[in-house]
């Protein structure tokens, strides 16, 4: 009889544990949906199909297109340790193509659940091939400069 009493417990703790578990699961689901929506928006901003964020291997293929890396980098994601390095490099490239710095790229790699929604829902725009021009020499003449010289 003593064993039966111990197995049944004293009540209350089972329902509290279940409620806490549901709360944790709801928070986890909300975070997952927010990250997924953020990645979807990043893909859309980069001119790729947003639904591609839902498909596990295809989403990395789309990231190679966004970062303008060769598609064979997808194979590197199946090699242990190399996949971590490739993920960091790709995250840094994504940040660069959206006009963000290296710190933001590291954030995408290691704290993606925070940084992808920031990138997706923020004001950052995809630069594509023009993202390298963002770090051009500030003293170089521009089209506006040549127009002003011709007017003078």
C-alpha positions in Angstrom: 0.0 0.0 0.0 2.9 2.3 0.7 4.3 1.8 -2.8 0.9 2.7 -4.4 0.7 6.0 -2.4 4.2 7.0 -3.5 3.5 6.2 -7.1 0.3 8.3 -7.0 2.1 11.3 -5.4 0.4 14.0 -3.5 -1.3 15.8 -6.3 -0.7 19.2 -7.7 2.9 18.8 -8.9 1.8 16.8 -11.9 -0.5 19.5 -13.2 2.0 22.3 -12.4 4.6 20.4 -14.4 2.3 20.0 -17.3 1.3 23.6 -17.3 5.0 24.7 -17.1 5.8 22.3 -20.0 3.0 23.8 -22.1 4.2 27.3 -21.4 7.8 26.4 -22.4 6.5 24.7 -25.5 4.4 27.7 -26.5 7.4 30.0 -26.0 9.6 27.7 -28.0 7.0 27.5 -30.8 6.7 31.3 -30.9 10.5 31.7 -31.2 10.7 29.0 -34.0 7.9 30.7 -35.9 9.6 34.1 -35.5 12.9 32.8 -36.8 11.2 31.0 -39.7 9.4 34.2 -40.6 12.6 36.1 -40.4 14.5 33.7 -42.7 11.5 33.8 -45.1 11.7 37.6 -45.2 15.5 37.4 -45.8 15.0 35.1 -48.7 12.3 37.3 -50.1 14.4 40.4 -49.8 17.2 38.6 -51.7 14.9 37.7 -54.5 14.5 34.0 -53.6 11.3 32.2 -52.8 10.4 32.6 -49.1 8.9 29.2 -48.9 12.4 27.8 -49.5 13.2 28.5 -45.9 10.8 25.6 -45.0 12.8 22.9 -46.9 15.9 21.8 -45.0 18.6 21.2 -47.7 17.0 23.5 -50.3 17.2 26.4 -47.9 21.0 26.1 -47.7 21.1 25.9 -51.5 19.2 29.2 -51.7 21.7 30.6 -49.2 24.5 29.8 -51.6 22.7 31.7 -54.2 22.1 34.7 -51.9 25.8 34.8 -50.9 26.9 34.1 -54.5 28.9 31.1 -53.4 29.1 28.0 -55.6 26.3 25.4 -55.2 28.8 22.7 -54.4 29.2 24.3 -51.0 26.1 22.4 -50.1 28.2 19.3 -50.0 30.5 20.9 -47.4 27.5 21.1 -45.0 27.6 17.3 -44.6 31.3 17.3 -43.4 31.7 17.5 -39.6 33.6 20.6 -38.4 33.8 21.9 -41.9 30.1 22.6 -41.8 30.5 25.0 -38.8 33.2 26.9 -40.7 31.0 27.1 -43.8 28.0 28.2 -41.8 30.0 31.1 -40.2 31.4 32.1 -43.6 28.0 32.0 -45.2 26.5 34.0 -42.3 29.2 36.7 -42.7 28.5 36.8 -46.5 24.7 37.2 -45.9 25.4 40.1 -43.5 27.8 41.7 -46.0 25.2 41.4 -48.8 22.7 43.1 -46.6 25.1 45.9 -45.8 25.9 44.7 -42.3 29.3 44.2 -40.6 31.2 41.2 -39.5 29.8 41.3 -36.0 26.3 41.0 -37.4 27.5 38.0 -39.5 28.8 36.3 -36.3 25.5 37.0 -34.7 23.7 35.4 -37.6 25.9 32.3 -37.2 25.7 31.8 -33.5 22.5 33.7 -32.4 20.4 33.3 -35.6 17.2 33.1 -33.6 17.8 36.8 -32.7 19.6 38.1 -35.8 17.6 36.6 -38.7 14.3 38.3 -37.5 16.2 41.5 -37.1 17.6 41.2 -40.7 14.3 40.0 -42.2 12.0 42.5 -40.5 14.5 45.4 -40.4 15.2 48.0 -43.0 18.3 46.2 -44.5 18.1 45.7 -48.2 19.9 43.0 -50.3 22.8 44.5 -52.2 23.6 41.4 -54.3 26.5 42.1 -56.6 26.5 45.8 -55.6 27.3 45.0 -51.9 31.0 45.2 -52.6 30.6 48.7 -53.9 29.4 49.8 -50.5 32.9 49.9 -49.2 34.2 51.9 -52.2 36.7 54.8 -51.9 34.8 57.9 -50.6 37.1 60.1 -52.7 36.3 58.4 -56.0 34.3 60.4 -58.5 30.6 59.5 -58.8 28.1 60.1 -61.6 26.8 63.1 -59.6 30.3 64.6 -59.6 30.7 64.3 -63.3 27.2 66.0 -63.8 28.2 68.9 -61.7 31.5 69.3 -63.5 29.7 69.4 -66.9 27.3 72.0 -65.6 30.1 74.3 -64.5 
